[in-house]
Amino acid sequence: MRGWRQELTGLVLPVDCAGCGAARVVLCAGCREALGGAGAVRARPSPRPAGLPAVHAAAAYEGVVRAVLLAHKERGALPLAGALGAALAVAVRAAGSGSGDREVALVPVPSARRQVRARGHDPARRIALATAGRLRRAGVPARVAPVLRLRRAVADQAGLGAGQRRENLAGALGVCRGGARLTDGAVIVLVDDLITTGATLAEAARAVRAAGLGQGALRAAVVAATRTEQKSCE
C-alpha cells in the first residue's frame, strides 16, 4: 500500500529537486549530470574482500548523489528510480556489459524483508528495472534476474566496520530455485545502489558462484561508491 501511495504522491504533488532543492522539479539537469555524466570509475575497497568482482560506479557517494540516493531509498522518492537507473546503466556498460550480442542479466542485491516493508519498496531492484529499460532502449538486450535471496536474518550494516560486515553477511545469501534458468546464457552483472566496504557484493558473488552461475567473468555495477573507494579507470 505504501509503495503506490508514495509513487502517486510523487507524480501529482509539486516537489523540489532531490539533489539541490531547486523548485518544482523532481531532479534538475545539473543533478542528473552529477549522477553519471562524468563516466563510470572502478571502485576498489581497501581492504578488498575476497571474491569481490570488478565493480564500476557511476559517481562518488557525496553531495548531490548522496542526497538523491537517500531520497529514493529512505524517503520513498520513487520517481527518482529513472535517473538512478540511467546512472547505473553507465556503470553497467563500463563494466564491459552490453558491448556484444549476449544478453545482460542484472542481478540486484536483495534488501531484507523488514527493510522492504519499512521503505515500501526494494531500492536496488527498482533501480535495476529502470536500468534494464534504459539499456534496452539503447539496443542492449538486458533483463532483471532477481535470483538472490536472504537465507537468514542479518544485522543492520550501518555502523559496522569492514570485518564486521563480512562476518554479518557470511553465508547469508543464496540463489533461488530456477536461478540457472533466469540467467542462462547471459552475462551476469551484480547490481546495487551503493558500495561501501564491498562486503555485500562479495557475498552476492560467492552465492552466485556457489550455485554454478557466473563461471565466466562475473561483473558488478553500482550507482555510487564512497570517495575513498573510487579510483579512475585507466
DRENDO-1510 file (C-alpha; in Angstrom, 1 decimal, always signed):
<recs>
REC; n; res; u; v; w
REC; 1; MET; +0.0; +0.0; +0.0 .
REC; 2; ARG; +2.7; +2.5; +1.0 .
REC; 3; GLY; +4.6; +2.0; -2.3 .
REC; 4; TRP; +1.9; +3.0; -4.7 .
REC; 5; ARG; +0.8; +5.9; -2.5 .
REC; 6; GLN; +4.3; +7.3; -2.5 .
REC; 7; GLU; +4.6; +6.9; -6.2 .
REC; 8; LEU; +1.2; +8.6; -6.8 .
REC; 9; THR; +2.2; +11.5; -4.5 .
REC; 10; GLY; +5.4; +12.0; -6.3 .
REC; 11; LEU; +3.7; +12.2; -9.6 .
REC; 12; VAL; +0.9; +14.5; -8.5 .
REC; 13; LEU; +2.2; +16.9; -5.9 .
REC; 14; PRO; +4.8; +19.7; -6.6 .
REC; 15; VAL; +8.3; +18.7; -5.4 .
REC; 16; ASP; +11.7; +20.2; -5.2 .
REC; 17; CYS; +14.9; +18.7; -6.7 .
REC; 18; ALA; +16.1; +15.8; -4.5 .
REC; 19; GLY; +19.7; +16.8; -5.1 .
REC; 20; CYS; +19.9; +20.6; -4.8 .
REC; 21; GLY; +16.4; +21.7; -3.8 .
REC; 22; ALA; +15.5; +23.6; -7.0 .
REC; 23; ALA; +11.8; +24.3; -7.0 .
REC; 24; ARG; +9.1; +22.2; -8.8 .
REC; 25; VAL; +11.3; +19.6; -10.4 .
REC; 26; VAL; +12.0; +16.0; -9.3 .
REC; 27; LEU; +15.6; +16.2; -10.4 .
REC; 28; CYS; +17.2; +19.2; -12.2 .
REC; 29; ALA; +19.5; +18.9; -15.2 .
REC; 30; GLY; +22.6; +19.6; -13.1 .
REC; 31; CYS; +21.9; +16.9; -10.6 .
REC; 32; ARG; +21.2; +14.4; -13.4 .
REC; 33; GLU; +24.6; +15.2; -14.8 .
REC; 34; ALA; +26.2; +14.7; -11.4 .
REC; 35; LEU; +24.8; +11.1; -11.2 .
REC; 36; GLY; +26.7; +9.8; -14.2 .
REC; 37; GLY; +27.7; +12.4; -16.6 .
REC; 38; ALA; +31.4; +12.2; -15.8 .
REC; 39; GLY; +31.5; +8.5; -16.7 .
REC; 40; ALA; +32.0; +5.4; -14.5 .
REC; 41; VAL; +35.0; +4.6; -12.5 .
REC; 42; ARG; +36.4; +1.5; -10.8 .
REC; 43; ALA; +35.6; +1.1; -7.2 .
REC; 44; ARG; +38.4; -0.5; -5.2 .
REC; 45; PRO; +37.5; -1.1; -1.5 .
REC; 46; SER; +40.5; -1.3; +0.9 .
REC; 47; PRO; +40.9; -3.9; +2.2 .
REC; 48; ARG; +39.3; -5.7; -0.7 .
REC; 49; PRO; +37.0; -8.5; +0.3 .
REC; 50; ALA; +37.9; -11.9; -1.0 .
REC; 51; GLY; +35.9; -12.9; -4.1 .
REC; 52; LEU; +34.8; -9.4; -4.9 .
REC; 53; PRO; +34.4; -9.0; -8.7 .
REC; 54; ALA; +35.4; -5.8; -10.6 .
REC; 55; VAL; +33.0; -3.1; -9.6 .
REC; 56; HIS; +32.2; +0.0; -11.6 .
REC; 57; ALA; +30.4; +3.0; -10.1 .
REC; 58; ALA; +28.7; +5.9; -11.9 .
REC; 59; ALA; +29.5; +8.5; -9.3 .
REC; 60; ALA; +31.0; +9.3; -5.9 .
REC; 61; TYR; +28.7; +9.0; -2.9 .
REC; 62; GLU; +28.8; +12.6; -1.7 .
REC; 63; GLY; +26.8; +15.8; -2.1 .
REC; 64; VAL; +24.1; +15.7; -4.7 .
REC; 65; VAL; +24.5; +12.0; -5.4 .
REC; 66; ARG; +24.2; +11.0; -1.7 .
REC; 67; ALA; +21.1; +13.2; -1.3 .
REC; 68; VAL; +19.4; +11.6; -4.3 .
REC; 69; LEU; +20.1; +8.1; -3.3 .
REC; 70; LEU; +18.9; +8.7; +0.2 .
REC; 71; ALA; +15.7; +10.4; -1.1 .
REC; 72; HIS; +14.9; +7.3; -3.2 .
REC; 73; LYS; +16.0; +4.7; -0.7 .
REC; 74; GLU; +14.8; +6.1; +2.7 .
REC; 75; ARG; +12.2; +8.8; +1.9 .
REC; 76; GLY; +10.3; +7.0; -0.9 .
REC; 77; ALA; +11.0; +9.4; -3.7 .
REC; 78; LEU; +10.2; +6.6; -6.2 .
REC; 79; PRO; +10.2; +8.8; -9.4 .
REC; 80; LEU; +14.0; +9.1; -8.9 .
REC; 81; ALA; +14.4; +5.5; -10.0 .
REC; 82; GLY; +14.6; +6.5; -13.6 .
REC; 83; ALA; +17.5; +8.9; -13.2 .
REC; 84; LEU; +19.3; +6.4; -10.9 .
REC; 85; GLY; +18.7; +3.6; -13.5 .
REC; 86; ALA; +20.2; +5.8; -16.2 .
REC; 87; ALA; +23.3; +6.3; -13.9 .
REC; 88; LEU; +23.6; +2.6; -13.2 .
REC; 89; ALA; +23.4; +1.8; -16.9 .
REC; 90; VAL; +26.5; +3.9; -17.4 .
REC; 91; ALA; +28.3; +1.7; -14.8 .
REC; 92; VAL; +27.0; -1.5; -16.3 .
REC; 93; ARG; +28.3; -0.5; -19.8 .
REC; 94; ALA; +31.6; +0.5; -18.3 .
REC; 95; ALA; +31.9; -3.0; -16.7 .
REC; 96; GLY; +32.1; -4.4; -20.2 .
REC; 97; SER; +28.5; -5.5; -20.4 .
REC; 98; GLY; +26.3; -4.6; -23.3 .
REC; 99; SER; +29.2; -4.2; -25.8 .
REC; 100; GLY; +28.4; -7.5; -27.5 .
REC; 101; ASP; +25.4; -9.6; -28.6 .
REC; 102; ARG; +25.0; -11.6; -25.4 .
REC; 103; GLU; +22.1; -10.8; -23.1 .
REC; 104; VAL; +22.8; -9.0; -19.9 .
REC; 105; ALA; +21.2; -10.3; -16.7 .
REC; 106; LEU; +21.1; -7.7; -13.9 .
REC; 107; VAL; +21.1; -9.4; -10.5 .
REC; 108; PRO; +20.1; -7.0; -7.8 .
REC; 109; VAL; +21.3; -7.4; -4.3 .
REC; 110; PRO; +18.1; -8.1; -2.2 .
REC; 111; SER; +17.0; -6.0; +0.8 .
REC; 112; ALA; +15.9; -7.7; +3.9 .
REC; 113; ARG; +12.1; -8.2; +4.1 .
REC; 114; ARG; +11.8; -5.9; +7.1 .
REC; 115; GLN; +13.5; -3.1; +5.2 .
REC; 116; VAL; +11.3; -3.6; +2.2 .
REC; 117; ARG; +8.2; -3.4; +4.5 .
REC; 118; ALA; +9.5; -0.3; +6.2 .
REC; 119; ARG; +10.5; +1.5; +3.0 .
REC; 120; GLY; +7.6; +0.3; +0.9 .
REC; 121; HIS; +9.9; -0.8; -1.9 .
REC; 122; ASP; +13.2; -2.6; -2.7 .
REC; 123; PRO; +15.6; +0.2; -3.9 .
REC; 124; ALA; +18.1; -2.0; -5.8 .
REC; 125; ARG; +15.5; -4.0; -7.6 .
REC; 126; ARG; +13.6; -0.8; -8.6 .
REC; 127; ILE; +16.7; +0.8; -9.9 .
REC; 128; ALA; +17.7; -2.4; -11.8 .
REC; 129; LEU; +14.4; -2.4; -13.6 .
REC; 130; ALA; +14.9; +1.1; -14.7 .
REC; 131; THR; +18.4; +0.3; -15.8 .
REC; 132; ALA; +17.3; -2.7; -17.9 .
REC; 133; GLY; +14.7; -0.5; -19.6 .
REC; 134; ARG; +17.4; +2.1; -20.3 .
REC; 135; LEU; +19.8; -0.4; -21.8 .
REC; 136; ARG; +17.1; -2.0; -24.0 .
REC; 137; ARG; +16.3; +1.4; -25.4 .
REC; 138; ALA; +19.9; +1.8; -26.3 .
REC; 139; GLY; +19.9; -1.5; -28.1 .
REC; 140; VAL; +21.4; -3.7; -25.4 .
REC; 141; PRO; +19.4; -6.9; -24.6 .
REC; 142; ALA; +19.0; -6.6; -20.8 .
REC; 143; ARG; +16.7; -8.0; -18.2 .
REC; 144; VAL; +16.5; -8.2; -14.4 .
REC; 145; ALA; +17.1; -11.6; -12.9 .
REC; 146; PRO; +16.2; -11.4; -9.2 .
REC; 147; VAL; +17.8; -14.7; -8.3 .
REC; 148; LEU; +19.4; -13.8; -4.9 .
REC; 149; ARG; +17.6; -14.4; -1.6 .
REC; 150; LEU; +18.5; -13.9; +2.0 .
REC; 151; ARG; +18.8; -17.3; +3.7 .
REC; 152; ARG; +18.9; -15.9; +7.2 .
REC; 153; ALA; +18.5; -12.7; +9.2 .
REC; 154; VAL; +21.3; -10.2; +9.2 .
REC; 155; ALA; +22.0; -7.2; +11.4 .
REC; 156; ASP; +21.7; -3.7; +10.1 .
REC; 157; GLN; +25.0; -2.8; +8.4 .
REC; 158; ALA; +25.0; +0.8; +9.5 .
REC; 159; GLY; +27.9; +1.5; +11.9 .
REC; 160; LEU; +29.6; -1.8; +11.2 .
REC; 161; GLY; +33.3; -1.9; +10.1 .
REC; 162; ALA; +34.6; -3.8; +7.1 .
REC; 163; GLY; +35.3; -7.0; +9.1 .
REC; 164; GLN; +32.1; -6.9; +11.0 .
REC; 165; ARG; +30.1; -6.5; +7.7 .
REC; 166; ARG; +31.9; -9.6; +6.3 .
REC; 167; GLU; +31.0; -11.6; +9.4 .
REC; 168; ASN; +27.4; -10.3; +9.4 .
REC; 169; LEU; +26.9; -11.4; +5.8 .
REC; 170; ALA; +28.9; -14.6; +5.6 .
REC; 171; GLY; +26.7; -17.3; +4.0 .
REC; 172; ALA; +23.6; -15.1; +4.2 .
REC; 173; LEU; +22.7; -15.1; +0.5 .
REC; 174; GLY; +21.7; -17.9; -1.7 .
REC; 175; VAL; +20.3; -18.4; -5.2 .
REC; 176; CYS; +16.7; -19.2; -5.5 .
REC; 177; ARG; +15.3; -22.3; -7.3 .
REC; 178; GLY; +15.3; -21.6; -11.1 .
REC; 179; GLY; +18.2; -19.2; -10.8 .
REC; 180; ALA; +20.1; -21.0; -13.6 .
REC; 181; ARG; +17.1; -20.7; -15.9 .
REC; 182; LEU; +16.8; -17.0; -15.3 .
REC; 183; THR; +20.4; -16.3; -16.1 .
REC; 184; ASP; +21.1; -19.0; -18.7 .
REC; 185; GLY; +23.4; -17.7; -21.5 .
REC; 186; ALA; +23.6; -14.2; -20.2 .
REC; 187; VAL; +26.4; -12.0; -18.9 .
REC; 188; ILE; +25.7; -11.7; -15.2 .
REC; 189; VAL; +26.1; -8.3; -13.6 .
REC; 190; LEU; +25.5; -7.9; -9.8 .
REC; 191; VAL; +23.9; -4.5; -9.1 .
REC; 192; ASP; +23.3; -2.4; -6.1 .
REC; 193; ASP; +22.8; +1.3; -5.3 .
REC; 194; LEU; +26.0; +1.8; -3.3 .
REC; 195; ILE; +29.3; +0.1; -2.4 .
REC; 196; THR; +31.0; +0.9; +0.9 .
REC; 197; THR; +33.3; -1.9; +2.1 .
REC; 198; GLY; +32.3; -4.3; -0.7 .
REC; 199; ALA; +31.2; -7.0; +1.7 .
REC; 200; THR; +27.6; -7.2; +0.3 .
REC; 201; LEU; +28.7; -7.6; -3.3 .
REC; 202; ALA; +31.4; -10.1; -2.3 .
REC; 203; GLU; +28.8; -12.2; -0.5 .
REC; 204; ALA; +26.5; -11.9; -3.6 .
REC; 205; ALA; +29.3; -13.1; -5.8 .
REC; 206; ARG; +30.0; -16.0; -3.5 .
REC; 207; ALA; +26.4; -17.1; -3.6 .
REC; 208; VAL; +26.2; -16.8; -7.4 .
REC; 209; ARG; +29.4; -18.8; -7.9 .
REC; 210; ALA; +28.4; -21.4; -5.4 .
REC; 211; ALA; +25.2; -22.1; -7.4 .
REC; 212; GLY; +27.4; -22.7; -10.5 .
REC; 213; LEU; +26.4; -19.4; -12.1 .
REC; 214; GLY; +28.7; -16.7; -13.5 .
REC; 215; GLN; +31.5; -19.1; -14.2 .
REC; 216; GLY; +32.9; -16.6; -16.7 .
REC; 217; ALA; +33.8; -13.1; -15.9 .
REC; 218; LEU; +31.3; -12.0; -13.2 .
REC; 219; ARG; +30.8; -8.2; -13.1 .
REC; 220; ALA; +29.3; -5.7; -10.7 .
REC; 221; ALA; +28.0; -2.2; -11.0 .
REC; 222; VAL; +26.6; +0.4; -8.6 .
REC; 223; VAL; +25.2; +3.9; -8.8 .
REC; 224; ALA; +27.8; +5.3; -6.3 .
REC; 225; ALA; +30.9; +4.4; -4.3 .
REC; 226; THR; +32.3; +6.1; -1.3 .
REC; 227; ARG; +35.0; +8.5; -2.2 .
REC; 228; THR; +37.8; +6.6; -0.5 .
REC; 229; GLU; +37.0; +3.5; -2.7 .
REC; 230; GLN; +36.6; +5.3; -6.0 .
REC; 231; LYS; +39.5; +5.4; -8.5 .
REC; 232; SER; +39.6; +6.5; -12.1 .
REC; 233; CYS; +39.7; +3.8; -14.8 .
REC; 234; GLU; +43.0; +3.6; -16.6 .
</recs>
